[in-house]
Amino acid sequence: MAYRRFLAVSAGITVGVIGSLIPFPVTGRSMIRATCSRTITELGQLHSDLQDYAYRRYHAAPGTHGKPDEAIPQRQVAIQVKLNATKAQIGVQKFEPPLQGPWPGNLYSDMVALQVELIDLYGSFHSLLQQLEPAWIEALLSRNGWSDVHFVADHFAVIYMCANATKTGNALPQITPAPLVDRFYTKLEGLRITKVDSRGNTQHVNEETLHDWQYALYAIGCTLSFAICYVYPLSEYRKLMCRD
């Protein structure tokens, strides 16, 4: 009797060990969702790197042009490679049988397209910072939310919510405490020049200002800042609708 019990226990242990070695099945759609979540997080890191680079350019000597931060293009390329692979994965998901209802592949494609758009915006902003003089960088940061602690905190909160909702598949709240676009319109100055900066930037926009190449770059920076701010609430809507 003892040897039979020993054989039964040994067989049970062996079966349990073999079963634990079998990988848990993961669907391609779950992998797409996890990849999109990681790329959103990496875009947040890219945003932080650009902000750090802008502050380094702000403290540079007047009249100097900045050298590109090699880490920023490398991060952009790495994210782009992941998104390109995700595009290919989305294309073959039509062959995977749906187990929980129709899969919104077109909305995931829109999500990937929004992230690609953000990469382009961040790349343009990086190039602009290399040409903008430190005095105008100070105006760009202070008037467009880059140096506003509360605005930046809410911006990263939106990034975290988007990444977490994409990873878990849970819906985002219908109302968030971070209305970035509304605050950009109402509380940030942007192109509304109403005062002189501490470093002597112009107070009013006149013909001479409009012919200033640095002001043109500053205006482009305001546009890029708004575009970056606008894409994240739009991506919230996309992920609010996405389900497996």
C-alpha positions, 0 to 999 in steps of 0.5 A: 500500500505504501508504494502505491501511495508513493507512486500516486504522489510522485505522479501527481507532483510530476503532472503538476510540474509539467503543467506549471511549465506550460505557458499561459496562452496569450492572445494577439489582441492582448499583446497589441494592448500591452504594446500600446500601453508600453509605447504610451508610457515611453511617449511620456518619458520622451515628453520628460526628456524634451522638457529636460532638454528645453531647460538645458537650452534655456540655461545656455549662453545667449545667441548659441544654437543647441546640439541635438540630444542623441537620446531623444531621436533614439527613443523616437526610433525605438517607439516607432519600431514598436508601433510599426510592428503593432500595425502589422499585428493589427492587420492579421487579427481579423484571422483570430476568432473573436471570443468576447464579441467584435474586436474594434481593430479600427480604433486600435489603428487610430490609437497607433496613428495618434502615437505616430503623430505624437512622435512627429510632434515631439521630433519637430519640437526637438528640432525647434528647440535647437534653433530657438534662443534661450530668451525665447525658450523661457517665454515658450516654456512659461507661456505654454505650460511646460514650466507650470508644475500643476499643468505638467502634473496633470499632463503626466496624469493623463498619460498614466491613465491612458497607459493603465486603461490600455493595459488593463482594458478598463474604461477611463472615467467619463470626467477627468480632473485634467481638462488640458485643452480648456486650460491651455485656451483659458489660462496659458498665454501662448501667443498673447503677449501681454507683458515683458519677460525678465529677459527682455522679450517684447511686450506687444506684437508689432510689425517688427516682431512679426519679421523676427525669425525667433518670434516665428519659431516661438509661434511654431513652438506654441502651435506644437505645444497645443498639438501635443496637449490636444492629442492626449485627450483625443487618445483618451476618447479612442481608448475609452471605446476600445475593448477586447 
